[in-house]
Amino acid sequence: MPLNWSQVIARYGNGALVPTVSGGKFLKVARADDEAIYIESPIWSATLHRVNLEKGVDLIEDGTISRDPGLFVEDYILYVANERATSVAHILRDLGFLDETETFTIRC
């Protein structure tokens, strides 16, 4: 199922708190528009571009990128973009594209 951007805007357009994969913490989405999802923390902000998110979902759907959140991060960096891949994993898990898991290890 491709990424439905209208649903992304409906869910994150006015901001949201997205549970992290490891639990107990949240990713702050400031807003979403036709081009991107904008995230922030007290010390940084970033843009998750729509074109990259859509490509990531397409690669999940065709089996190139793993649905496991821990494996997804490296695959996303390799095949899509080095654009806050961990944050992308939190968003795509929240949207139902990645598996639920209790463990989430990120190699930097």
Backbone hydrogen bonds in HBPLUS format (Angstrom, degrees):
<---DONOR---> <-ACCEPTOR-->    atom                        ^
c    i                          cat <-CA-CA->   ^        H-A-AA   ^      H-
h    n   atom  resd res      DA  || num        DHA   H-A  angle D-A-AA Bond
n    s   type  num  typ     dist DA aas  dist angle  dist       angle   num
A0007-GLN N   A0004-ASN O   3.04 MM   3  5.49 128.3  2.32 107.7 120.0     1
A0008-VAL N   A0004-ASN O   3.19 MM   4  6.61 147.7  2.30 142.4 152.0     2
A0009-ILE N   A0005-TRP O   2.95 MM   4  6.25 162.9  1.98 153.7 156.2     3
A0010-ALA N   A0006-SER O   2.97 MM   4  6.15 155.8  2.03 140.9 148.3     4
A0011-ARG N   A0007-GLN O   2.90 MM   4  6.02 150.6  1.98 144.3 151.6     5
A0012-TYR N   A0008-VAL O   2.82 MM   4  5.90 165.0  1.84 157.3 161.4     6
A0013-GLY N   A0009-ILE O   2.68 MM   4  4.41 140.7  1.83 130.0 134.5     7
A0015-GLY N   A0012-TYR O   2.92 MM   3  4.97 164.1  1.95 115.6 118.6     8
A0016-ALA N   A0029-VAL O   2.93 MM  13  5.06 150.0  2.02 136.1 139.9     9
A0029-VAL N   A0016-ALA O   2.81 MM  13  5.06 168.6  1.82 161.5 162.6    10
A0018-VAL N   A0027-LEU O   2.84 MM   9  4.98 171.4  1.85 149.6 151.7    11
A0027-LEU N   A0018-VAL O   2.72 MM   9  4.98 162.5  1.75 148.0 151.9    12
A0020-THR N   A0025-LYS O   2.97 MM   5  5.65 161.9  2.00 145.0 141.7    13
A0023-GLY N   A0020-THR O   3.11 MM   3  5.21 146.4  2.23 100.1 110.2    14
A0040-GLU N   A0028-LYS O   3.03 MM  12  5.74 156.2  2.09 156.5 162.0    15
A0030-ALA N   A0038-TYR O   2.73 MM   8  5.54 145.2  1.84 146.1 157.7    16
A0038-TYR N   A0031-ARG O   2.87 MM   7  5.43 177.9  1.87 162.2 162.8    17
A0033-ASP N   A0036-ALA O   2.96 MM   3  5.66 160.4  2.00 162.0 168.6    18
A0050-ARG N   A0035-GLU O   2.80 MM  15  5.37 171.0  1.81 143.3 141.8    19
A0037-ILE N   A0048-LEU O   2.93 MM  11  5.09 158.0  1.98 140.0 146.3    20
A0048-LEU N   A0037-ILE O   2.78 MM  11  5.09 174.9  1.78 163.4 164.8    21
A0039-ILE N   A0046-ALA O   2.94 MM   7  5.37 162.0  1.97 152.9 158.2    22
A0046-ALA N   A0039-ILE O   2.91 MM   7  5.37 161.7  1.95 145.3 147.0    23
A0041-SER N   A0044-TRP O   2.77 MM   3  5.30 160.2  1.80 167.0 162.4    24
A0052-ASN N   A0049-HIS O   3.04 MM   3  5.46 122.9  2.38 107.2 120.8    25
A0053-LEU N   A0049-HIS O   3.01 MM   4  6.36 161.0  2.04 155.8 162.0    26
A0054-GLU N   A0050-ARG O   2.84 MM   4  6.02 166.7  1.86 163.3 166.4    27
A0055-LYS N   A0051-VAL O   3.05 MM   4  6.17 154.7  2.12 137.4 144.6    28
A0056-GLY N   A0052-ASN O   2.86 MM   4  6.05 157.9  1.90 148.5 154.8    29
A0057-VAL N   A0053-LEU O   2.99 MM   4  6.27 158.7  2.03 150.2 155.0    30
A0058-ASP N   A0054-GLU O   2.96 MM   4  6.20 161.1  2.00 148.8 154.2    31
A0059-LEU N   A0055-LYS O   2.95 MM   4  6.22 154.5  2.02 150.0 156.5    32
A0060-ILE N   A0056-GLY O   2.95 MM   4  6.23 139.9  2.11 142.9 154.4    33
A0060-ILE N   A0057-VAL O   3.15 MM   3  4.97 123.2  2.49  92.3 107.0    34
A0061-GLU N   A0057-VAL O   2.87 MM   4  6.11 166.2  1.89 155.9 159.2    35
A0062-ASP N   A0058-ASP O   2.98 MM   4  6.26 145.2  2.10 143.4 152.5    36
A0064-THR N   A0059-LEU O   2.90 MM   5  5.11 121.1  2.26 153.8 164.1    37
A0065-ILE N   A0059-LEU O   3.03 MM   6  5.42 166.2  2.05 120.2 120.8    38
A0063-GLY N   A0060-ILE O   3.08 MM   3  5.18 156.0  2.14 104.7 112.1    39
A0099-ASP N   A0067-ARG O   2.82 MM  32  5.58 161.4  1.85 140.8 146.9    40
A0072-PHE N   A0068-ASP O   2.79 MM   4  5.85 151.1  1.88 159.6 169.4    41
A0075-ASP N   A0071-LEU O   3.27 MM   4  6.49 169.8  2.29 154.8 157.9    42
A0076-TYR N   A0072-PHE O   2.72 MM   4  5.85 161.8  1.75 164.2 168.9    43
A0077-ILE N   A0073-VAL O   3.12 MM   4  6.36 161.4  2.15 149.6 154.0    44
A0078-LEU N   A0074-GLU O   2.97 MM   4  6.18 157.4  2.03 148.5 155.1    45
A0079-TYR N   A0075-ASP O   2.77 MM   4  5.89 171.6  1.78 161.8 163.2    46
A0080-VAL N   A0076-TYR O   2.80 MM   4  5.11 148.7  1.89 136.1 143.9    47
A0081-ALA N   A0076-TYR O   3.01 MM   5  6.27 138.2  2.19 141.6 152.3    48
A0087-SER N   A0084-ARG O   2.96 MM   3  5.34 117.1  2.37 107.2 122.1    49
A0088-VAL N   A0084-ARG O   2.95 MM   4  6.33 154.9  2.02 151.9 160.2    50
A0089-ALA N   A0085-ALA O   2.91 MM   4  6.18 150.9  2.00 143.7 151.2    51
A0090-HIS N   A0086-THR O   3.11 MM   4  6.50 151.3  2.20 145.3 152.3    52
A0091-ILE N   A0087-SER O   3.02 MM   4  6.35 161.8  2.05 152.5 157.0    53
A0092-LEU N   A0088-VAL O   2.81 MM   4  6.04 174.6  1.82 162.1 163.3    54
A0093-ARG N   A0089-ALA O   2.90 MM   4  5.91 146.8  2.01 142.4 151.2    55
A0094-ASP N   A0090-HIS O   2.98 MM   4  6.13 156.1  2.04 142.9 149.7    56
A0095-LEU N   A0091-ILE O   2.94 MM   4  6.25 139.7  2.10 144.9 156.8    57
A0097-PHE N   A0092-LEU O   2.80 MM   5  5.27 151.6  1.88 168.3 161.9    58
A0096-GLY N   A0093-ARG O   3.01 MM   3  5.02 154.5  2.08 101.5 109.6    59
